[in-house]
Amino acid sequence: MRVKRFEDLAVWQKARDLSVLVYRSSSEGPFTRDWGLRDQIRRAAVSTMSNIAEGFGRYSRAELRQFLSIARGSATEVQSQLYLALELQHISESEHRMLNERCVEVSRMIAALRASIDRA
C-alpha cells in the first residue's frame, strides 16, 4: 500500500509525539527560564517532524532521502541537548531516559524508511 499523506507515516507521528513531549518537558520548572536551551531543543524536535513532512512533499526520492537525513540529525540534536538538560537538572533522570528512548526510536524509524527508499 502506498502512503498518500505524510500524516499517515508512523515515523512522522512518532516525531510529532516527541515534539509534544519536548514542549511539555521544557514548559516546567527551571527549564522554562533557560530560554536558549529551551528554544533550541524545541526547534530541533520540530525540525525532526518538519523535515520528514517536507521530504515527503518533494518530487524525488533523492530529495526525500536528503530530508530524512536532516530529520535524523535533528533527532540526534535533541538527544544531545537532553544530556545538557539532565546535567543542569532541568529534567529528571526518568524523564531523560523516556525522551532519549523516543529519540532513538524515531532515529531508527527514519533510518528504516531511508533504507526502504534505497531498496525501492
SERO-4910 file (N, C-alpha, C, O; in steps of 0.05 Angstrom, whole numbers):
BEGIN
 pado doro    nc1    nc2    nc3   cac1   cac2   cac3    cc1    cc2    cc3    oc1    oc2    oc3
  Met    A     17    -24      0      0      0      0     18     25      0     37     27     15
  Arg    A     11     44    -17     27     68    -19     15     90      0     -9     94      1
  Val    A     33    103     14     26    124     33     21    149     16     37    157     -1
  Lys    A     -3    162     20    -10    185      4     -6    212     19     -4    233      6
  Arg    A     -5    211     46     -2    235     61     20    231     82     23    209     93
  Phe    A     36    251     87     57    248    107     45    242    135     58    229    151
  Glu    A     21    251    140      8    246    166      4    216    171      0    208    194
  Asp    A      4    201    150      0    172    153     26    157    159     25    133    166
  Leu    A     48    170    157     74    158    163     77    154    193     75    173    208
  Ala    A     81    129    202     85    124    230    109    140    241    107    149    264
  Val    A    130    143    226    153    157    235    146    187    240    156    199    259
  Trp    A    130    199    223    122    227    227    105    229    252    108    248    268
  Gln    A     87    210    257     70    210    281     87    208    306     82    222    325
  Lys    A    108    191    305    125    188    329    142    214    333    146    222    356
  Ala    A    151    226    311    166    251    313    148    273    324    158    290    339
  Arg    A    123    274    316    104    294    326    100    289    356    101    309    372
  Asp    A     97    264    364     94    258    393    119    267    409    116    278    431
  Leu    A    143    262    397    167    271    410    167    302    414    175    312    435
  Ser    A    159    316    393    158    345    395    139    354    417    146    372    433
  Val    A    116    342    419     97    349    441    110    344    468    107    360    486
  Leu    A    123    321    471    136    314    497    158    334    504    161    342    527
  Val    A    174    342    484    195    361    488    183    388    497    193    400    516
  Tyr    A    162    396    484    149    422    491    139    420    520    142    439    536
  Arg    A    126    398    527    115    395    554    138    395    575    136    408    596
  Ser    A    159    380    569    181    378    589    195    404    592    204    411    614
  Ser    A    197    420    571    211    445    572    193    468    582    202    491    582
  Ser    A    169    462    589    150    482    599    147    480    629    128    492    640
  Glu    A    164    466    642    162    462    671    188    469    685    210    466    674
  Gly    A    186    479    710    209    484    727    229    502    715    223    521    701
  Pro    A    255    497    722    277    514    713    281    515    683    293    533    672
  Phe    A    271    494    669    274    493    640    260    517    627    270    527    606
  Thr    A    239    527    639    224    549    627    241    575    626    236    592    609
  Arg    A    260    577    645    276    601    646    302    600    630    315    620    627
  Asp    A    309    576    621    333    573    605    325    575    575    322    556    561
  Trp    A    320    601    567    308    606    541    325    595    518    314    584    499
  Gly    A    351    596    520    368    587    498    365    557    493    359    548    471
  Leu    A    369    541    515    367    512    512    338    504    506    333    487    489
  Arg    A    319    517    519    291    510    515    283    514    486    271    497    474
  Asp    A    290    537    475    283    543    447    297    525    428    286    517    408
  Gln    A    323    520    433    338    503    414    329    474    414    327    462    392
  Ile    A    322    463    437    313    435    437    285    433    425    279    413    412
  Arg    A    269    454    428    243    454    415    246    456    385    232    441    370
  Arg    A    263    473    376    268    476    347    278    450    335    269    443    313
  Ala    A    296    437    349    307    411    338    285    390    337    284    374    318
  Ala    A    268    389    357    246    369    357    227    375    334    219    356    320
  Val    A    219    400    331    201    407    309    214    403    282    201    395    263
  Ser    A    240    408    280    255    403    255    253    374    247    252    368    223
  Thr    A    254    356    266    252    327    260    227    321    245    227    309    224
  Met    A    204    329    257    178    322    244    175    338    218    163    328    199
  Ser    A    184    363    218    180    380    195    196    371    171    186    372    148
  Asn    A    220    361    175    237    351    153    226    325    142    229    320    118
  Ile    A    214    309    158    201    285    148    178    293    129    176    282    107
  Ala    A    162    312    138    140    321    122    150    335     97    139    329     75
  Glu    A    169    352     99    179    366     76    191    347     55    186    350     31
  Gly    A    206    328     64    217    308     46    196    292     31    198    286      8
  Phe    A    175    286     46    152    271     34    139    288     12    130    277     -8
  Gly    A    139    314     15    126    332     -4    143    339    -28    134    352    -46
  Arg    A    168    330    -28    186    335    -51    181    316    -74    166    297    -71
  Tyr    A    193    323    -97    187    308   -121    204    284   -126    198    268   -144
  Ser    A    226    281   -112    244    259   -119    252    243    -94    251    253    -71
  Arg    A    260    218    -99    270    202    -77    295    213    -65    300    212    -41
  Ala    A    312    225    -83    337    236    -73    332    259    -53    345    261    -32
  Glu    A    312    276    -59    305    297    -40    293    286    -14    299    295      7
  Leu    A    276    266    -16    265    253      8    287    242     25    287    246     49
  Arg    A    306    228     12    329    217     27    344    239     42    352    236     65
  Gln    A    349    261     28    364    283     40    349    295     64    361    299     85
  Phe    A    323    299     61    308    310     84    306    290    107    305    298    130
  Leu    A    305    264    101    305    244    122    332    245    137    333    241    162
  Ser    A    354    250    123    380    253    136    380    277    155    390    275    177
  Ile    A    369    299    146    367    323    162    350    317    187    356    325    209
  Ala    A    327    303    183    309    297    205    324    280    226    321    284    250
  Arg    A    339    260    216    354    243    235    375    259    251    379    254    274
  Gly    A    388    277    237    407    295    251    393    312    272    404    316    294
  Ser    A    369    321    266    355    337    286    347    320    310    347    330    333
  Ala    A    338    296    305    331    278    328    356    273    345    354    271    370
  Thr    A    379    270    333    404    266    348    411    292    363    422    290    385
  Glu    A    405    315    351    410    340    365    393    342    391    402    350    411
  Val    A    368    333    389    351    332    413    363    315    434    365    322    457
  Gln    A    373    291    426    386    273    445    409    287    459    412    286    484
  Ser    A    426    301    444    449    315    456    440    336    476    452    338    497
  Gln    A    420    351    469    410    372    486    397    361    511    397    374    532
  Leu    A    385    337    509    374    325    532    395    319    554    389    321    578
  Tyr    A    419    312    545    440    307    565    447    333    580    452    332    604
  Leu    A    447    355    566    453    381    579    430    388    598    434    396    621
  Ala    A    405    383    589    382    389    606    383    371    632    376    381    653
  Leu    A    392    347    629    395    329    653    416    340    671    412    342    695
  Glu    A    439    346    660    462    356    677    455    382    691    463    387    714
  Leu    A    439    399    678    430    424    691    406    420    709    396    440    720
  Gln    A    397    396    712    374    389    728    348    402    719    331    409    736
  His    A    346    406    693    321    416    682    301    393    679    277    398    679
  Ile    A    310    369    676    293    345    674    304    323    693    328    323    700
  Ser    A    287    305    701    295    283    718    309    261    701    307    261    677
  Glu    A    322    243    715    334    220    701    313    203    687    318    194    664
  Ser    A    290    199    699    269    183    686    258    197    662    252    184    642
  Glu    A    255    223    663    245    238    640    266    238    618    259    235    594
  His    A    291    241    625    313    239    605    313    212    591    314    210    567
  Arg    A    311    191    607    310    164    596    287    160    576    291    149    554
  Met    A    264    169    584    240    166    567    243    182    541    237    172    519
  Leu    A    252    207    543    255    224    519    277    213    501    275    214    477
  Asn    A    299    205    513    321    193    498    312    168    483    320    165    460
  Glu    A    297    151    496    287    127    483    269    135    459    270    121    438
  Arg    A    253    156    462    236    165    440    254    175    416    248    169    393
  Cys    A    275    189    423    293    198    402    306    175    387    307    175    362
  Val    A    314    155    402    326    131    389    306    117    372    313    109    349
  Glu    A    282    115    381    261    102    365    256    117    339    254    105    318
  Val    A    253    143    341    249    160    317    272    157    298    269    154    274
  Ser    A    297    158    308    321    156    292    321    129    277    328    128    253
  Arg    A    315    108    291    314     81    278    293     80    257    297     68    236
  Met    A    270     92    262    248     91    242    256    107    217    250     99    195
  Ile    A    269    130    222    278    146    199    299    130    182    297    129    158
  Ala    A    317    117    196    337    100    182    324     78    166    332     72    144
  Ala    A    304     65    178    290     43    164    275     54    140    275     41    119
  Leu    A    262     77    143    248     88    120    268     95     97    263     90     74
  Arg    A    290    106    105    310    114     85    321     88     71    325     88     47
  Ala    A    325     67     86    335     42     75    314     30     56    322     19     35
  Ser    A    289     33     62    268     22     45    267     38     19    260     27     -2
  Ile    A    272     64     20    273     80     -4    296     72    -21    294     71    -46
  Asp    A    319     67     -9    342     58    -24    338     32    -38    348     27    -60
  Arg    A    322     14    -26    316    -12    -39    296    -10    -61    295    -27    -79
  Ala    A    279     10    -60    257     13    -80    266     21   -107    250     24   -125
***
